[in-house]
Amino acid sequence: EKHEQRINVKFLVKLKKTPTECYKLLKEAYGENSLSRARVFEWSKRFSEGRESTEDDQRPGRPVSVSTPLTVTKINEIVRGDRSMSIRMIAETVNADKETVRTILNDELNMKKVCAKFVPKNLTPDQKLARQQICSDFLERLDEEPELMENIITCDETWLFQYDVETKRQSMHWKTPASPIMKKARMSKLKLKAMLIVFFDINGIVMTEWVPEGQTVNQTYYLKVLATLQEQVCEKRPQLWKKKSWILHQDNTPSHNALSVKRYLAARGTPVLEQAPYSPDLAPCDFFLFPKIKSALKGTRYESMEEMKRKSAELLNALKKEDFHRCFDQWKN
């Protein structure tokens, strides 16, 4: 009977009847068994747009609940085409239930969904090539000069805060089912901060410098720091100083790459070890020293900046020679 009514609706549409008129005529002819107003309007629109068939659209069958080679292949192609698709979207595309899709992804394709890894910067092709070349040159030089690591003095700057919020992992604690959950208020870093410059080698700290408040680390100030470093190397690393064998490793900040700085180092016969761009994993200060200091300072509110500086000095002095050896081994490998 419904199919018969659709044929009548198609006939009425060809007679230029409006959907309202079609509904009234069907209601008069079929009474309570007539199509609903919504269905009449829907079919009127379809026929007015040129549809000829009065049959129902073909509906998809029940979702596949069994893994088949064809389903696995389809899901593999879909995921590799768009790795951000959700399980629900994949299930709708292949007409399979979500649990089947999840099982195929996890067990048969050995896939799991993870967040993108945070990196300081996405390197351009040229920067990647430069990084590869710098690392290759460094390794070749290590083969030719096994004592190279003992001659390097590396440096960098970082901000340290009078109060820095502890990380979520640091706030974790053991509890029994009966013990209450620890609570902590939402906190933010204090604006009071100081910049620390550190120079160290495979044997330990060579020099530290706290940048005066309001001072920018520009080429003029950095030249003064390098002059002090020369004195510290002469005093603390006399063998390196006598042989003039020490090498400075620094990052690519403007103050380090300034022409005046390059001339100063060249005039004193101090070679500079090149650092790959945007590569903190290749900078000992970034992957070893600063994380150790900052993690120990987090969560403690110091009464003054001087107290925070004293604590930082204690942490630096507490590092052992073996710690620096492990750092340089990690850097080399």
C-alpha positions as CSV (number, residue, x, y, z in Angstrom):
1,E,0.0,0.0,0.0
2,K,2.9,2.4,0.8
3,H,4.4,1.7,-2.6
4,E,1.0,2.4,-4.2
5,Q,0.8,5.8,-2.4
6,R,4.3,6.7,-3.6
7,I,3.1,6.1,-7.2
8,N,0.2,8.4,-6.6
9,V,2.5,11.1,-5.1
10,K,4.7,10.8,-8.3
11,F,1.5,11.2,-10.4
12,L,0.4,14.2,-8.4
13,V,3.8,15.9,-8.6
14,K,3.7,15.5,-12.4
15,L,0.4,17.3,-12.3
16,K,2.2,20.2,-10.5
17,K,0.5,19.6,-7.2
18,T,2.2,21.0,-4.1
19,P,3.3,18.7,-1.2
20,T,0.4,20.0,0.9
21,E,-2.1,19.2,-1.8
22,C,-0.6,15.7,-2.3
23,Y,-1.0,15.1,1.5
24,K,-4.6,16.2,1.6
25,L,-5.6,14.0,-1.4
26,L,-3.8,11.0,0.1
27,K,-5.5,11.6,3.4
28,E,-8.9,11.8,1.7
29,A,-8.2,8.6,-0.3
30,Y,-6.5,6.4,2.4
31,G,-7.6,7.9,5.6
32,E,-5.6,6.7,8.6
33,N,-3.4,4.4,6.4
34,S,-2.1,7.3,4.4
35,L,1.6,8.2,4.5
36,S,2.7,10.7,7.1
37,R,3.0,14.4,6.2
38,A,6.8,14.1,6.5
39,R,7.0,11.1,4.2
40,V,4.7,12.8,1.6
41,F,6.9,16.0,1.6
42,E,10.0,13.9,1.4
43,W,8.8,11.9,-1.6
44,S,7.4,15.0,-3.3
45,K,10.8,16.6,-3.1
46,R,12.5,13.5,-4.5
47,F,10.1,13.3,-7.5
48,S,10.3,17.0,-8.1
49,E,14.1,16.7,-8.3
50,G,13.8,14.1,-11.1
51,R,13.6,10.8,-9.2
52,E,11.8,8.1,-11.1
53,S,12.0,5.0,-8.9
54,T,9.3,4.6,-6.2
55,E,11.2,1.8,-4.5
56,D,13.0,2.2,-1.1
57,D,16.7,3.1,-1.2
58,Q,18.9,0.1,-0.6
59,R,19.9,0.0,3.1
60,P,23.3,-1.3,4.3
61,G,23.2,-4.6,6.1
62,R,24.1,-5.3,9.7
63,P,27.7,-4.2,10.6
64,V,30.3,-6.9,10.1
65,S,31.2,-8.5,13.5
66,V,33.8,-11.0,12.2
67,S,37.3,-10.1,11.0
68,T,38.0,-11.1,7.4
69,P,41.1,-10.6,5.3
70,L,39.1,-8.1,3.2
71,T,38.1,-6.1,6.2
72,V,41.6,-6.0,7.6
73,T,43.0,-4.8,4.2
74,K,40.4,-2.1,4.0
75,I,41.0,-0.8,7.5
76,N,44.8,-0.9,6.9
77,E,44.4,1.3,3.7
78,I,42.0,3.7,5.5
79,V,44.2,4.2,8.5
80,R,47.3,4.7,6.4
81,G,45.4,7.2,4.3
82,D,44.3,9.2,7.3
83,R,45.8,8.4,10.6
84,S,43.6,10.7,12.6
85,M,40.4,8.9,11.9
86,S,38.4,7.6,14.9
87,I,37.3,4.0,15.4
88,R,33.7,5.1,14.9
89,M,34.5,6.7,11.5
90,I,36.4,3.7,10.4
91,A,33.6,1.4,11.5
92,E,31.1,3.4,9.4
93,T,33.3,3.3,6.4
94,V,33.8,-0.4,6.3
95,N,30.4,-1.3,7.7
96,A,31.8,-3.1,10.7
97,D,31.1,-2.8,14.4
98,K,33.5,-0.7,16.5
99,E,34.8,-3.6,18.6
100,T,35.8,-5.6,15.5
101,V,37.6,-2.5,14.2
102,R,39.4,-2.0,17.5
103,T,40.4,-5.7,17.6
104,I,41.8,-5.5,14.0
105,L,43.7,-2.3,14.8
106,N,45.2,-3.6,18.0
107,D,45.8,-7.3,17.4
108,E,46.1,-7.8,13.7
109,L,47.6,-4.5,12.6
110,N,49.5,-3.9,15.8
111,M,48.5,-0.3,15.9
112,K,47.6,2.0,18.8
113,K,46.5,5.7,18.7
114,V,49.0,8.1,20.3
115,C,49.3,11.9,20.5
116,A,51.9,13.7,18.5
117,K,55.2,14.1,20.2
118,F,55.9,17.7,21.3
119,V,59.1,19.1,19.7
120,P,60.4,22.7,20.0
121,K,60.2,23.1,16.2
122,N,59.4,21.1,13.1
123,L,62.6,21.2,11.1
124,T,62.7,22.1,7.5
125,P,64.4,19.7,5.0
126,D,67.4,22.0,4.9
127,Q,67.6,22.0,8.7
128,K,67.3,18.2,8.8
129,L,70.1,17.9,6.3
130,A,72.3,20.3,8.3
131,R,71.6,18.3,11.5
132,Q,72.5,15.1,9.8
133,Q,75.7,16.6,8.4
134,I,76.8,18.1,11.7
135,C,76.2,14.8,13.5
136,S,78.2,12.8,10.9
137,D,81.1,15.3,11.1
138,F,81.1,15.1,14.9
139,L,81.2,11.2,14.8
140,E,84.0,11.2,12.2
141,R,86.0,13.6,14.3
142,L,85.5,11.4,17.4
143,D,86.9,8.5,15.5
144,E,90.0,10.6,14.5
145,E,90.3,12.2,18.0
146,P,89.2,9.8,20.8
147,E,90.1,12.5,23.4
148,L,87.8,15.1,21.8
149,M,85.1,14.8,24.4
150,E,87.6,15.7,27.2
151,N,88.3,19.0,25.5
152,I,84.8,20.3,25.0
153,I,83.3,22.9,27.3
154,T,79.6,23.3,26.6
155,C,77.3,26.2,27.7
156,D,73.8,27.6,27.7
157,E,71.4,29.9,29.5
158,T,68.1,29.2,31.2
159,W,65.5,31.0,33.3
160,L,65.0,29.8,36.9
161,F,61.9,31.0,38.9
162,Q,61.5,31.9,42.6
163,Y,58.5,29.6,42.4
164,D,57.8,27.0,39.7
165,V,54.8,24.7,39.7
166,E,55.6,21.0,40.2
167,T,54.7,18.7,37.4
168,K,51.7,16.4,37.5
169,R,54.0,13.4,37.8
170,Q,55.8,15.0,40.8
171,S,52.5,15.4,42.6
172,M,51.7,11.6,42.3
173,H,51.6,9.7,45.6
174,W,50.9,6.2,46.9
175,K,47.5,5.7,48.7
176,T,45.4,2.9,50.0
177,P,41.7,2.5,49.2
178,A,40.9,4.0,52.6
179,S,43.3,7.0,52.5
180,P,42.0,10.4,51.2
181,I,43.1,11.8,47.9
182,M,45.6,14.6,48.2
183,K,44.5,17.9,46.8
184,K,46.5,20.9,45.5
185,A,45.3,24.3,44.4
186,R,45.9,25.6,40.9
187,M,49.1,27.6,40.9
188,S,51.2,29.5,38.4
189,K,54.8,30.5,38.1
190,L,56.0,33.6,39.9
191,K,57.1,36.4,37.6
192,L,60.3,36.7,39.7
193,K,63.0,34.9,37.8
194,A,66.7,35.0,37.0
195,M,68.8,33.8,34.1
196,L,71.6,31.4,34.8
197,I,74.5,30.8,32.4
198,V,76.5,27.6,33.0
199,F,79.7,26.3,31.4
200,F,80.8,22.7,32.1
201,D,82.8,19.9,30.7
202,I,83.2,16.1,31.2
203,N,84.7,16.6,34.6
204,G,82.2,19.1,36.1
205,I,81.2,22.7,36.3
206,V,83.7,25.2,35.0
207,M,81.8,28.4,35.5
208,T,78.3,29.8,36.4
209,E,77.1,33.3,35.9
210,W,73.9,34.9,37.1
211,V,72.7,37.6,34.7
212,P,71.9,40.9,36.5
213,E,68.2,41.8,36.6
214,G,67.2,43.8,33.6
215,Q,70.3,42.8,31.6
216,T,69.9,41.4,28.2
217,V,72.3,38.7,27.0
218,N,73.4,40.5,24.0
219,Q,76.8,40.3,22.2
220,T,78.3,43.0,24.4
221,Y,77.4,41.2,27.7
222,Y,78.3,37.8,26.3
223,L,81.8,39.0,25.4
224,K,82.3,40.0,29.1
225,V,81.1,36.5,30.1
226,L,83.6,34.9,27.7
227,A,86.4,37.0,29.1
228,T,85.6,35.7,32.6
229,L,85.4,32.2,31.2
230,Q,88.9,32.5,29.8
231,E,90.1,33.2,33.4
232,Q,88.1,30.3,34.8
233,V,89.5,27.8,32.3
234,C,93.0,29.0,33.0
235,E,92.4,28.4,36.7
236,K,90.3,25.3,36.8
237,R,91.4,23.5,33.7
238,P,95.2,24.4,33.5
239,Q,96.0,21.4,31.2
240,L,93.4,22.5,28.6
241,W,94.6,26.1,28.9
242,K,98.3,25.3,28.4
243,K,97.7,23.1,25.4
244,K,95.1,25.5,24.0
245,S,93.1,22.4,23.3
246,W,89.7,23.4,24.8
247,I,86.7,23.7,22.4
248,L,83.6,25.8,23.1
249,H,80.2,24.3,22.4
250,Q,77.3,26.7,22.3
251,D,73.9,27.0,20.6
252,N,72.9,29.2,17.8
253,T,71.4,32.2,19.6
254,P,72.1,35.7,18.1
255,S,74.5,36.7,20.9
256,H,76.6,33.5,20.4
257,N,76.7,33.9,16.6
258,A,77.5,37.6,16.6
259,L,80.4,38.7,14.4
260,S,82.2,40.3,17.4
261,V,81.9,37.1,19.4
262,K,83.3,35.0,16.5
263,R,86.2,37.5,16.1
264,Y,86.9,37.4,19.9
265,L,87.1,33.6,20.0
266,A,89.2,33.4,16.7
267,A,91.7,35.9,18.1
268,R,92.2,33.7,21.2
269,G,92.4,30.5,19.2
270,T,89.3,29.0,20.7
271,P,87.5,26.7,18.2
272,V,83.7,26.4,18.4
273,L,81.9,23.1,18.0
274,E,78.9,23.6,15.7
275,Q,75.4,22.9,17.2
276,A,72.6,21.5,15.0
277,P,69.6,24.0,14.7
278,Y,66.7,23.5,17.1
279,S,68.2,20.3,18.5
280,P,68.0,20.3,22.3
281,D,68.6,16.5,22.3
282,L,72.1,17.3,21.1
283,A,72.8,20.0,23.7
284,P,74.0,18.6,27.1
285,C,72.6,21.6,29.0
286,D,69.1,20.9,27.6
287,F,68.9,17.1,27.9
288,F,71.0,16.8,31.2
289,L,71.8,19.7,33.3
290,F,68.9,22.1,33.3
291,P,66.2,19.4,33.7
292,K,68.0,18.1,36.8
293,I,68.1,21.6,38.4
294,K,64.6,22.6,37.4
295,S,62.9,19.4,38.5
296,A,64.5,19.8,41.9
297,L,63.4,23.4,42.2
298,K,59.8,22.8,41.1
299,G,57.1,22.9,43.9
300,T,59.2,24.9,46.4
301,R,58.4,28.5,47.1
302,Y,61.6,30.3,48.0
303,E,61.5,33.4,50.2
304,S,63.8,35.3,48.0
305,M,65.7,35.1,44.7
306,E,68.9,34.8,46.7
307,E,67.6,31.7,48.4
308,M,66.6,30.2,45.1
309,K,70.1,31.0,43.7
310,R,71.8,29.3,46.7
311,K,69.7,26.2,46.3
312,S,70.6,26.1,42.6
313,A,74.3,26.4,43.5
314,E,73.9,23.5,45.9
315,L,72.2,21.3,43.3
316,L,75.0,22.1,40.8
317,N,77.7,21.3,43.4
318,A,76.0,18.0,44.3
319,L,76.5,16.6,40.8
320,K,79.3,14.1,40.7
321,K,82.0,13.6,38.1
322,E,80.3,10.3,37.1
323,D,77.1,12.3,36.3
324,F,79.0,14.5,33.8
325,H,80.7,11.4,32.3
326,R,77.3,9.8,31.7
327,C,76.0,13.0,30.2
328,F,78.9,13.1,27.7
329,D,78.5,9.4,26.9
330,Q,74.8,10.0,26.2
331,W,75.7,12.9,24.0
332,K,78.3,10.8,22.1
333,N,75.9,7.9,21.6
